[in-house]
Amino acid sequence: MTAAPSARRTVLFGALAAATLFSGSARAMVPLPTVTLFKVVGPRDEIFIGLLTAELQALGGGSHAEAISRKVASEGQMTVWRYAVSRGPDGALVMAPVAQVGIFAAGIMRIEPYSTSYAVLAPN
């Protein structure tokens, strides 16, 4: 005896709903890379930069701002992501990477940690 069409549809929709819920929760469990923001102040302007946790750990111990300063001082420059406020995929305001830029020891007066109330997006 075969199942009625409505019973087959119920089973099919139940399976699709379960698959959708599982795939959504699986994506939610994948941690996104954490970005730490800094304000780099120069003689004429300031920019906001972001580094991934792995990048900061590679710079060594001490405070993060101090580690960035040591890297720039020892090598003369460093390539980082510049961040600015923009609209995210859902239309909300976020701090997003704009472009990779070089910061040079000669043009930096101060590097300080920066916090924001906006969500911070990681570079792709």
N, C-alpha and C positions, 0 to 999 in steps of 0.2 A: 504494500500500500504506500502511495506517495504522500508527502506532506502537502498540505494546502498551500496555495500561493502566498497567503498572508503570513503563514508560519515561516515559510522560507524567507520572505522579506524581513520579518522580525529578526530572524537569526542573522541574516546578512547585515542589517543595520546595526545590530548589537556588536557584531564582529568589527564593523567599520568604526563604530564609536570607541570600542576598546583600543583598536589600533591607533586611532587619533589621540586618545588620552595618553596612551603609553608613549607615543613618539613625542608629544609635547612635553611630558614630564622628563623624558630622557634628555631633551635639549636643555631643559631648565636646570638639570643637575650638572651640566658641563660648566665648570667655572670659567668666567671670562678673565682675560689677563687684567691685572690691576695696574693702573697708571697713576703715578704720583706727579703732581704738578708743581712747577717752580716759576717764580717771577725772576727774570734776568733783567737787571737795571743797568743801562748804559748811560753815557753822558747826555745823549739826546732823546732817548726813548726807552721803553721797556717792552719786553715780550713775555709771553707765557709759554713754557715748554713742558713737555711731559715725557717721562721715562717709565718703561715697564719695570716691574719688580725685579725681573731677571737682570735687566741692564744695571739697575742700582746695586744689586748684589755683586755683580762683576766688577764694580768700581772699588769695592773694599769696604772696610769698617768705618766707624765714625758716623757723624750725621750725614744725611744724604746730600745736603747742600755743600758740606765740606768735601765730600767725595767728588762731587762734580767740579768744585773749584780746583782740587788737586789734579784731576784729569786735564782740565783746560790749562792749568799752569804748567804741567809737565810736558804736554804735547803741543801747546800753543792754540789748539782749536778742538772742537768737538761737534759732531753732527747729531742733531736732535730733531724731534718733531715739534713744530710750532703749533700752539693751540689757540683757538678763539671760540667765542660763543656763536653757535649756529643752530639751525633747526635739525632735530633728529628725524629718523624715519617716521615717527608717529606725530611729528609736528611740534613736539616739546622742545624747549631750549636746552641745549647740551653744550659741554665743552668738547670740541671735536678737533682732531688733527687736521691742519690746513696744508702744511708742506714741511718737508725736511729742510732744515736750515743749518748753517754752520755758525757757531758762536766762537769768537776769537778772544783770547786773553787780553789783548790790547783794548777791546771795546767794552769790557765788563767792569762795572763798579761794584755790583753786589748781586748775589744769588740768594734768594730766600724761598722757603717753602710757601706754597700758595694753596689755599683751600677755597672751595666754591660750593654753593648749594645745588649747582647743576650736576646732572649725571655726567661722568667723564667717559668718552668713548675711546677704545684702544685703536691704534692704527691697524689697518688691514694687512 
